[in-house]
Structures are given as C-alpha cells and as structure tokens.
C-alpha cells in the first residue's frame, strides 16, 4: 500500500507489542520511524519455553523486515527527547525529528523472560545457557506465583522430570492478582499432580553477598541449584529521568498519560503499553489494544480534525482473556463474558488457544509475515 503524500513524521520508541501494532497501523498515514536496539521483535510470550526447550530457542525472535511497507526500523537507543525542537536524541548522537512521538519502551523482565544482548544470536545463546542449567539441575526454585511463575514451574517440570521443582509464592493462592480463585486452584492442582512443591504465604528474601542464600520470612533456608524470580517488572523509563523528563513519571516510574494516551501536559507525545500508568493488567493484549487506540488519536491529531474525526478516550479493560499454559498440552484460561461473569476454561481449550503455539503464528502475521 502506498503511503499518502505527507511529511508528517511519527517516531515510535520501542518495538514491543504496543510499538509494532501502532507502527503497522500508521504506516499508510505517516512517515513512520520505529526505534529499537534489538535486532528482531522479541515475542516474550514464548520466552519461558525457549529457556527450557531447545526446539523453541529461536521461536521468540521475529524479524522486523516485513513490518513496514513505507517506514523504517532504526536500530539505535533513545537517550533523550527535546520537546522544544521536537527531536529524539539517540545514543549515537543523531537526532530524529518528529511531528508526533510515541514512547513504547515497555518494561524490563527478570531472567529468563528477557532479550539478553542486542542480537538474536546473543539472546539465543542466553536461552541455551538456561536450557543447559535446567537440564543439569537437581533442584530448581521459582519465586513468585503469578502467571509467569506458574508457567515457568510447569516448563521446568516438563524439561527435567527428575529434578525437585519448588514454587514459592507470597500470597495465599496462586495467580492471586490475576483472574479468579478457580484459576489458582487449577494451577495448584496441576502442579501438585506433577510433583511441584508449592509454598504459599512464603516471602523469599536474599542475604546477598557471595554465595547468596535465600530464606523465608521465618528465617528458614531455601536452596536450589537454579533459582528464577518472577516477582514483577520495571518500566523502561530510567532514560527519561536521566534525560531530565522525570516530571513525566509517577512514583513507580510509569509515564503518566491522559485518557487519550497522551503524556500529561504534552500535545504531541503519547505513551502506550507497559510503560504507562493506565490501570489495567500489563498483558500483551492490553499493549496491542493501546496501540490500536493510539493510532486513531494520532491520525486525528495529525489531521487537525480536518475530516471531522475526534480523539477517542481509551477505555481500560477491567479483565481480558488470558491463558496460563502448563506446558504445551495443559493450562487454564480466563474468558470474560457479558456483564461481570467470567468463564474459566481448562486444559484442552487452553492448549488450543495458547499452550501449543504460544501465539507465535499470530505475532508473525502481526509483523507482516503473512505465510506464518
């Protein structure tokens, strides 16, 4: 599709779920520049299995080469924004001018759910290292019983049936901040049936130093050959603070936005996805939904409402469909229905919806690989 004749420049910082969705939506309407230091899109949803199963080593990496028909992807790192000059400052010293800027830098996750290094081979090597450690371990500990912790514990069990696997969670039930009690009970039942030790109401702390030792809140020792933490994420906004734009951030480091996903106090700067302070679950479907919503509001802004369109408030979803796989053939899924009711689906439905493919084909299509 040919881009409309225009000099309107849309710069998007961050090539994660929100950024790629928005870039693709705007490609025919503006001169799009997507800035990301990674060599390829990182499908984080597939990262936990990639860290335990060699057949999945390269599954999380999807090239950016088919994302944009008209715009471009620039491999670089943004280190600052000059709002007065409407320019993004890159680590190389180059400056990229914009008419509208979108910050979609996401959040930083703990190992192994992260892109280590900058190239696909560097990140793949990190996954291979995790695979080796998991295969050799006699005991493994996962700290955190949210969706990532439950999924990782199941993958570890599948990858090394002979090892002791323990899941420690500070809450009274698994998945306590997500979904319903039924999801947590299903997760607990499956993990226990597959010999995963579950420690609830257990706060894990580290003594630090060389040979770090872990303890519970009563001082009891917790040890394992391999330990993974799945206890939260950190928004990637330190670069804004260092660049003198700390006033854009709330106490937790998220960018404060208005109902149209604009950075508060800025007419031409938006923030979408995990990086902003929108009150909804930080899930990939939420990030993609924000990318779609921002596309309309950015078109309206760039058109100066010439065609009678007006910006639309983004409505956070109090609950979205989401699945927690227990390996490739099991899991639990929360399916919101009309009203306040929800349906919790079991192993067969979750395997079809997510567990078997981890949405890899869907994301390949989103990035323009139509033969996926």
C-alpha positions in Angstrom: 0.0 0.0 0.0 1.5 3.4 -1.0 1.7 5.9 1.8 -0.3 9.1 1.4 1.7 12.1 0.3 2.8 13.6 3.6 5.7 14.9 5.6 4.0 14.1 8.9 6.7 12.2 10.9 5.6 9.7 13.5 8.5 8.4 15.7 7.9 5.4 17.9 10.5 4.5 20.5 10.2 0.8 21.3 9.5 -2.2 19.1 7.5 -4.4 21.5 3.8 -5.4 21.3 2.4 -1.9 21.5 5.0 -0.3 19.3 4.8 -2.8 16.4 1.0 -2.7 16.4 0.9 1.1 16.2 3.7 1.3 13.6 1.8 -1.1 11.3 -1.4 0.9 11.8 0.2 4.2 11.0 2.4 3.1 8.1 0.0 4.3 5.4 -0.8 7.5 7.2 2.5 9.0 8.3 6.3 8.7 7.8 6.9 6.1 10.5 10.3 5.6 12.2 10.5 2.8 14.8 13.5 2.9 17.0 14.7 -0.2 18.9 18.1 -1.5 19.7 17.1 -5.2 19.3 17.8 -7.0 16.1 14.4 -8.5 16.0 11.0 -8.4 17.7 11.0 -10.3 20.9 7.9 -12.4 21.5 8.2 -12.6 25.2 5.2 -14.9 25.5 7.4 -17.7 24.0 10.5 -16.9 26.2 9.8 -19.2 29.1 9.6 -22.3 26.9 12.6 -21.1 24.9 14.6 -21.1 28.1 13.8 -24.8 28.8 13.3 -26.4 25.3 16.0 -26.3 22.6 13.4 -26.7 19.9 12.0 -23.3 20.9 15.3 -21.5 21.1 14.6 -19.2 18.1 10.8 -19.1 18.4 10.6 -15.7 20.3 12.5 -13.8 17.6 10.6 -12.4 14.6 12.4 -10.2 12.1 11.2 -6.6 11.7 11.9 -6.7 7.9 8.3 -7.1 6.9 6.7 -4.8 9.5 6.6 -1.6 7.5 5.9 -1.1 3.8 6.8 2.6 3.8 8.5 3.5 7.1 11.7 2.2 8.6 13.1 0.4 11.7 16.2 2.1 13.1 18.5 0.0 15.4 19.5 2.5 18.0 18.8 3.6 21.5 16.9 6.7 22.5 18.6 8.6 25.3 16.6 11.8 25.4 13.8 13.9 23.9 13.9 17.6 23.1 10.3 18.7 23.1 11.2 22.2 22.2 12.9 21.1 19.0 10.7 18.1 18.5 13.6 15.7 18.3 14.6 12.3 19.7 18.2 12.1 20.8 19.9 8.8 20.0 22.9 7.2 21.7 25.0 7.7 18.6 24.4 11.5 18.8 22.0 11.5 15.9 18.7 13.3 16.2 15.4 12.2 14.7 12.8 14.9 14.2 9.1 14.1 14.8 5.7 15.6 14.4 4.3 13.1 16.9 6.3 11.0 19.3 5.2 7.7 20.9 7.0 6.1 23.8 6.5 2.4 23.9 9.6 1.2 25.7 7.8 -1.4 27.7 9.1 -2.9 30.9 12.2 -4.9 32.0 11.5 -8.5 33.0 13.6 -10.8 35.0 15.5 -13.8 33.6 14.7 -15.8 31.6 11.9 -13.7 30.1 14.2 -11.1 28.5 16.1 -10.4 25.4 19.8 -10.6 26.5 22.2 -8.6 24.4 21.2 -6.9 21.2 21.5 -9.6 18.5 19.3 -12.7 18.0 22.4 -14.9 18.5 23.3 -13.3 21.8 19.7 -13.8 23.1 19.6 -17.4 21.7 22.9 -18.1 23.5 21.4 -17.0 26.7 18.4 -19.3 26.2 20.8 -22.2 25.5 22.6 -21.4 28.8 19.3 -21.6 30.6 18.4 -24.9 28.9 21.8 -26.4 30.0 21.4 -25.3 33.6 17.9 -26.6 33.8 18.9 -30.0 32.3 21.7 -30.4 34.7 19.9 -29.2 37.9 18.9 -31.4 40.7 16.7 -28.8 42.3 15.0 -25.7 41.0 13.1 -22.8 42.7 10.7 -20.4 41.2 9.9 -17.3 43.3 6.5 -15.8 42.5 3.2 -17.5 41.8 1.7 -15.2 39.2 1.2 -16.2 35.6 4.9 -16.3 34.7 5.9 -18.2 37.9 3.2 -20.8 37.3 4.1 -21.2 33.6 7.8 -21.4 34.3 7.4 -24.0 37.1 5.4 -26.2 34.6 8.0 -25.8 31.9 10.8 -26.7 34.3 9.0 -29.8 35.4 8.5 -30.9 31.8 12.1 -30.1 30.9 13.7 -32.0 33.8 11.3 -34.7 35.2 13.9 -35.9 37.7 14.7 -32.7 39.4 13.0 -31.2 42.5 10.9 -28.2 41.5 9.6 -25.7 44.1 7.3 -22.7 43.6 7.3 -20.2 46.4 4.5 -17.5 46.5 3.9 -14.7 48.9 0.1 -14.9 48.5 -2.4 -17.3 49.9 -3.3 -18.7 46.5 -1.6 -18.9 43.1 -2.5 -16.3 40.4 -3.8 -14.2 43.3 -3.5 -10.9 41.4 -4.9 -12.3 38.1 -8.2 -14.0 37.2 -10.2 -15.9 39.7 -9.7 -18.4 42.6 -10.7 -21.1 40.2 -7.6 -20.4 38.0 -5.4 -20.5 41.0 -6.9 -23.8 42.2 -6.5 -25.4 38.8 -2.8 -24.3 38.7 -2.1 -25.6 42.1 -3.8 -28.9 41.4 -1.9 -29.5 38.1 1.5 -28.5 39.6 1.0 -30.8 42.6 -0.1 -33.7 40.4 3.2 -33.3 38.6 5.3 -33.2 41.8 5.9 -29.5 42.0 6.3 -28.4 45.7 4.2 -25.3 46.4 5.0 -23.0 49.2 2.2 -20.4 49.8 2.3 -17.5 52.2 6.1 -17.6 51.7 8.1 -14.4 51.4 11.6 -15.1 50.0 14.5 -12.8 50.7 18.2 -12.9 49.8 21.0 -12.3 52.3 23.2 -11.0 49.4 26.9 -11.3 49.0 28.9 -14.1 47.6 27.1 -17.4 47.5 23.8 -15.7 48.1 21.4 -17.7 50.4 17.7 -17.5 50.2 15.4 -17.6 53.3 11.7 -17.5 54.0 10.2 -14.9 56.4 10.8 -17.2 59.4 14.5 -17.4 58.6 14.3 -20.9 57.2 16.7 -21.7 54.4 15.5 -22.2 50.8 18.1 -23.6 48.5 18.2 -24.8 44.9 20.7 -25.3 42.1 18.7 -23.0 39.8 16.6 -20.1 41.1 14.3 -17.9 39.0 12.5 -14.8 40.2 9.1 -13.9 38.6 8.1 -11.2 41.1 7.4 -8.2 38.9 8.7 -5.8 36.2 10.2 -2.4 36.0 9.1 0.2 33.4 11.9 1.2 31.0 11.8 4.9 31.8 15.2 5.5 33.5 16.4 7.1 30.3 13.7 9.7 30.6 14.6 10.5 34.2 18.3 10.8 33.2 17.3 13.0 30.3 15.6 15.5 32.6 12.0 14.3 32.0 11.3 12.8 35.4 8.3 15.0 35.8 6.5 12.8 33.2 6.8 9.8 35.6 4.8 8.7 38.6 6.3 7.2 41.8 6.6 3.8 40.3 8.4 5.1 37.2 5.4 4.8 34.8 4.7 7.6 32.3 1.5 9.5 33.3 -1.0 9.7 30.5 -4.4 11.2 29.9 -7.5 9.3 28.7 -6.2 9.7 25.1 -2.9 8.1 25.9 -1.1 11.4 25.6 1.7 12.2 28.1 0.2 14.6 30.5 0.9 18.2 29.5 2.1 17.2 26.0 0.1 17.6 22.9 2.3 15.6 20.5 3.8 12.9 22.8 2.0 9.7 23.6 2.9 6.7 25.7 1.5 3.2 25.2 1.8 -0.3 26.7 3.6 -1.4 29.8 5.4 1.9 30.1 2.4 4.0 31.0 0.3 4.3 34.1 -3.0 3.1 32.6 -4.7 1.0 35.3 -5.2 -2.4 33.6 -3.3 -5.7 33.6 0.1 -5.3 31.8 -0.6 -8.1 29.3 0.4 -8.2 25.6 -3.3 -8.0 24.6 -3.6 -4.7 26.5 -0.5 -3.3 24.9 -1.8 -4.2 21.4 -5.2 -2.7 22.2 -3.5 0.6 23.3 -1.5 0.6 20.1 -4.8 0.4 18.1 -6.4 3.1 20.2 -3.4 5.4 19.9 -3.4 5.0 16.1 -6.8 6.7 15.8 -5.9 9.5 18.2 -2.6 10.2 16.4 -4.3 10.3 13.0 -6.8 12.7 14.4 -4.0 14.9 15.8 -2.0 14.9 12.6 -5.1 15.7 10.5 -6.0 18.5 12.8 -9.6 17.1 12.7 -10.0 18.2 9.1 -12.2 15.2 8.4 -14.4 15.7 11.4 -12.9 13.0 13.5 -12.2 13.5 17.1 -9.9 11.7 19.6 -11.4 8.7 21.5 -10.8 8.1 25.2 -9.0 4.8 25.8 -11.1 2.5 28.0 -9.0 0.2 30.0 -10.3 -3.4 30.2 -11.0 -4.4 33.8 -10.5 -8.0 32.6 -9.2 -9.5 29.4 -9.0 -13.1 28.1 -5.7 -14.6 29.2 -4.2 -18.0 29.4 -1.6 -19.6 31.7 -0.1 -22.7 30.0 1.1 -25.7 32.0 3.4 -27.0 29.3 2.2 -27.5 25.7 -0.9 -29.6 26.4 -2.5 -28.1 29.5 -3.3 -24.8 31.2 -6.1 -22.5 32.4 -7.8 -19.7 30.6 -9.9 -16.8 31.9 -12.7 -15.8 29.4 -14.6 -12.7 30.3 -18.3 -12.7 29.3 -21.0 -10.1 29.1 -21.6 -8.4 32.5 -19.3 -9.3 35.3 -19.3 -13.1 34.9 -16.2 -15.0 33.7 -15.7 -18.5 32.4 -12.6 -20.5 33.4 -11.5 -22.9 30.7 -9.4 -26.0 31.2 -6.6 -28.0 29.6 -8.0 -28.8 26.2 -9.2 -25.3 25.4 -6.1 -23.6 26.7 -3.9 -26.0 24.7 -5.7 -24.9 21.6 -5.8 -21.2 22.4 -2.3 -20.7 23.6 -0.2 -23.6 25.1 0.7 -25.4 21.9 1.8 -22.4 19.7 2.2 -19.6 22.4 0.7 -17.3 19.8 3.9 -17.4 17.6 1.9 -17.6 14.3 -0.3 -14.7 15.4 2.6 -12.5 16.1 4.4 -13.4 12.8 1.3 -12.2 11.0 1.2 -9.0 13.0 4.8 -8.3 11.9 3.9 -8.9 8.2 5.0 -12.5 7.7 1.7 -13.5 6.0 2.9 -17.0 5.3 3.1 -17.8 9.0 
